[in-house]
Amino acid sequence: MAGENSELLREWFAATARRDVPRLLEIASPEIEYVPIMAALEGRVYRGHEGIAQWLEDLYEDWEIFEPIGEEFHERGDTVIALGCWRARGRASGAQLDREPATLVVEFRDARMTRLQTYTSRAEAFRALGLDSSDELRR
């Protein structure tokens, strides 16, 4: 059964897809540190509520549709590991991306998201957590 933090992460995904900045800010701590995959590749980090609003603006500048999809949620204390994918359609190109793999590692404190990092490689996410494989998530 998913816990409160997993449910908040599901709400985060839904709010992202509908571009609901007020809901994202309700879930996010004012000190949030967010490292989505493209920002990580560019060496950027979005910080605080201002950063979350900027991230969503940046995201929808390039993507007409962006939908994160959580398929499995694993809670380890205040950390949620979400295994899933995303769908998107490019604004300029119209290119469809469907079921692109994503693993999110999300930290919470007092029912507020404090850090979120997205990985395209599950192995890389597991290494960052000090795990060998997804089998260790189920223990």
N, C-alpha and C positions, 0 to 999 in steps of 0.2 A: 504494500500500500504506500502510495506516495505521501510524503510529509508536506508540511506547510511550505518549506522552501522550494520543493519541486513544483508545488502548485503556483507559487509566485513566479517561477521561471516559465511555466506554461503561459501564465498571464503576460509575461514579458514578450514571449514569442507572438502571441495574438496582438498585443498592442503595437509591436513592431510592424506586423503585416498591415495593420489598419492606420498606421502613422499617428498613433495616439500618444503624443508627447506628454500630456498631463498624467496619463496612467504610468508611463515609463518613469516619470519623476517621482510618483508615489512609491514605486517599488525600489527605486535607486536611492542609496544613501547620498547625501549632499557631497560626500567625499569619494564617490565611486571612481574606480579606475577601470576603464573599458578598453580592451584590446581586441577589436574585431580583426578578422584575418587580413583584410587588405591593409589596415593600419599597421599590423604587425610586420607585414612585408615592407612597408614604407618606413618603419621605425617610429611610428606615431602611437600615442596613447591619448584617449579622450578622458578628461578628468572633470568630475563634478557635474552638476545639473546642466551647466552651460555646455559642457563637453557632450553630454547625451543629446541635447537639442541640436548641436552642430553635427554630430554623427548622423542623426536621422536626416538632416538636411543634405549632408554630403551623400548619403546612401541613395536618396531618392533623386538626386541630381543625375545619377548614372543609371538607376534602375527604375523602371516603370512599376514593376511588381517585385517585391522581395518578401518571401515567406519562409521563416525558419520553422522547421518541423522537428519536434522532439519525439523520438521513438522509445527510448529507454531513459529512465531517470534513476540515478543511484545516489543516495545520500550517505556521506561519510562525515558525521558531525555536522558542522556548519557549511560544508562544501557539497555542492551538487554537481555530479558529472552527468551531462546529458549527451546521449548518443543519438544522432539523427542526421538530418540533411537539410537542404534548403532548395527552394525553387525561386527562379527569378526570370525577368524578361528585361533585356537591355532597353533603355529609353531611346537611344539613337539608332541602334542596330536592329532592334526587335528580336535579337537572338534569345532563344529560350534555353534556359538551363534547368534541368529537372533532376532532382534527387542527388545534388552535389553533396558529398559527404561532409559532415561537420561534427566535431566533438567540442562541447563547451564545458569549461571548468569555471564554476561560479561559487563565489564565497558570499556568505550572508552573516550579518550580525544584527540581532534584535529585529528579525523579519524585514531587513532592508538589504538589498544587494550592495556589496562593497567592492567587489572585483569580478570581472567577467573577462575570460580570454577564450577566443575561438581558435580551434586547430582544424586543419583539413586532414591531418594524419592522426588517427587514433593512437598509433604507436608513440607519436611525439607527445600527445596529451598524457598518455600513461606514464611515459618517462618523466614528464614534468611533475607528476604526482608520486613518483617513486614506485610505480607498479610495473609488473612485467606484461600483463595482458588484461583483457576484460574479465577473464575468469576471476581475477582477484577482486573485482568490484562486487561480485556476488557473495563473497564470504562475509 
